[in-house]
Amino acid sequence: MRTLAYFSLLIGLVLGTSDRTLAQEITFKASVDRTSIAAGEQLKLTIALSNTQERFGAPDLGGLVIVQGPFESSNMSIFNGRMSSTITRTWVLTAAQPGRYTIGPAKVKVGGGYIQTDPITIEVTKGAATRPSDPNATLGQQRDPNLFTTISLSKSKGYVGEQVVATYMLYSRYNNLQSVSKELPKISNAWTEEVDLGELHWEEKMQTINGLPYRVAVLRKQVLFPQRSGKLRIEPFEQTCVIDRSFFNQGRTVEVRSNAVEYTVLDLPSGAPADFSGAVGELQMTVTASRTRLQENESVDLTVRFSGRTNLKLLEAPAIALPNDIETFEPKVTDRITVNGNGMSGSREYQFLLIPRHEGNYELPPVTVSYFDTQIGDYKTLSSGPTMIEVLPGDGSATTTLPQRPAQSDIQLLEKDIRHIRTGDLELEPVGHELFASPAWIAGMTAPAIAFMLLLAWRRKQAREAQDIAGSRRKAADRTARRHLKLAEQALQSNDREVFYSALSKALGGYMADKFGTGITTNASETIRRRLADAPDSEQLATNYQRLITACDMARFAPVEEVPRATLFNEAAALIGTIEQRTRS
Amino acid sequence: MKHKALLIILLLLVTQRGSALTAVEADTLAARAARAYAAGDPTAALALYDSVASMYSSAALYYNIGNCHYRSGDMARAILNYERAHRLAPGNEDIVANLEQTRAQIKDRIGELPSFSLGSWWEVLRGGSDPDQWARRSLWSCALFFALLGVGLFIRTAILRKGILALSTIALVGMVVSLFMAYDRHTELADRSSAIIMDAKVDVRSTPSAQGAVLFMLHRGTKVQLLQAQEGWQEVKLSNGSVGWMPEGALERI
């Protein structure tokens, strides 16, 4: 074959100067390998031009899309001195949508006129697509089949705070393409985390979309954390590309605009636990203490490690209600977070440095954190078990970066609260009851006073009565004395000596006792002197009394009668009369 | 005979209680309320204490009711009840502590708060006892005074008489002091010239009408002194001296 070609070339050169009109009849024909395909399948369009060197382009493809091509081949043959040549251009075509497509006539300029091929009708049926076509890609493709961009999300709906990955893709069928600039959409209502992709990197494998192979590059990836429920819309972005730029060629600038995407953000269900951290996704927690036996004023590291696939950067340090004797500081945060095409994942560690200040056994309370588990669609609470720390008395050699505290410290007032209720006896009193100024109280206050008054009155009366006995006796003294004198007078007449002296003695002694309130035995003459001191004849009266009473006693107890009885009687009566007179005046 | 009749009347007056709720029942209710409070149910405790309070009163009861309101978050009612308890027992430390703690929770902070001079012997002597206690003391000292005088009448020995006289003088002083105290506390209790604001927000106006200019605003839980009243309006005075009119319904007297 090769020899033949060489040979024919040689002959061509030899005959080159010969008349060109010897050339054969010019033909221009278009043909397809099949006229009926299923959507997405390919067909081959071959256009052959014989015996002329004119160039020709692709005809109007009537909606069919070029998958490959054109491939060009030419051959020349000299047969019996007649040379014939054919140029064949072949395209591989396809159609995404079923329907009737017409490939228009291809034209070529020959001499003064044109010749053209016959149009070909292609029937595209709704066949089974070879691969599910990307709806976004379809959308983009409708603008420019050779270059388009898309935005796609890893899912179409999710909860507030749940991560979703947005991918910005560039599809191209140009070989020489430079991405110049891209204006990326701004996303509000979502916290975004950029995935670092490095240089623009074309994927090795071509992707076939609607039957066409494309080179694919990921322009950008973002991890989104929607912050508000409702519709989250990402607006289309503009991408400017330069095609076919080379040293000699300025190239062509193409602007493409991507599709817009919408994402449904669901609100978190109500009933979030009080310690809800805001994390949505998957979360694990481990709590470890670096040691559980230590001396006072030594330190222990308590590490709380969160890991999982969620927005770890938003996780705050857990609140640990430490016993008050344990000092702690701001925790050290260590992040091992990766953001890639699968979203944000990794771990965040909070390291608390704890320094127990006093010996004893301490129970570090459990660390609890709640998150929203998107798998089960509900809140979940993670809780570590309580951590026991045994603190031994220090020997003073504890190495601590902090100044030693005095062993004694003031009682710290941690919280202010009201005091507890009074229990037991509440000393209840009936409403409206008041003892002060009540009738009972007035009665109670006056009763002792009245009682005392009564007591006093009774005593007065007693005293008065006692005084009255003496008075009545005094008043009756004269009468009693007269009664006795009367008895004495009768005895004088009847000459009864014994009775006379007894009655006279009683009259005299009794009178004195009654009159002056003295006893019978007291020295009556002294009493007379004292009581009747005012009277001028008191001395004489006393002497007379003494003389009379002595005479009476003598006559009573001895048989001596110095004075006649009648004289004695008269003198006694006169004396009593005189004393009565003196005491009255 | 006369004495006996008087004693019987006295006893009747003292023991007379015209309430449907007996003292034993009231004590039972109070004990149940204390248990409910300790179990963390101030609302149930409050209902029980309120039923006791319809018939009985005491500083401790008001104090407990105040605690229930505090725990239920009703600071104004807590202050009202603490103030009532404080008026009954001005020397009680617990009441003062809770009153101060509750006052820190309300919105208004007017001037300086009235000072509680807990340390003074006067308050300690006076406080902690309601007028009834002083009235009871006056009764005892009165009885003792006259009893000693009565005994003195029958004593002839001079030195004993002098001793009895000295004792009765002490009793007399005790009687006068407790009478004075009882009167003082009685007037203090009868004086209901302060009130607590119960509405969330009250406009205090310059005149007793809705057209009056708003001088200042007061909030729930603030204590005011009551001056004069007029057609549903009440003139009030704050501890910082400001005076204005507000609707009567916004207040509750202590």
Interface residues (C-beta under 8 A of the other chain):
Chain A: K416 D417 I418 R419 H420 I421 R422 T423 D425 L426 E427 L428 E429 P430 V431 H433 E434 L435 F436 A437 S438 P439 A440 W441 A443 G444 M445 A447 P448 A449 I450 A451 F452 L454 L455 L456 R459
Chain B: H3 L6 L7 I9 L10 L13 V14 R17 G18 S19 A23 A26 D27 A30 A31 A34 Y37 A45 V52 A53 S54 M55 Y56 S57 S58 A59 A60 L61 Y63 N64 N67 C68 Y70 R71 D94 A97 N98 Q101 T102 A104 D130 P131 D132 W134 A135 R136 S138 L139 C142 A143 F145 F146 A147 L149 G150 L153 A182 Y183 R185 H186 L189
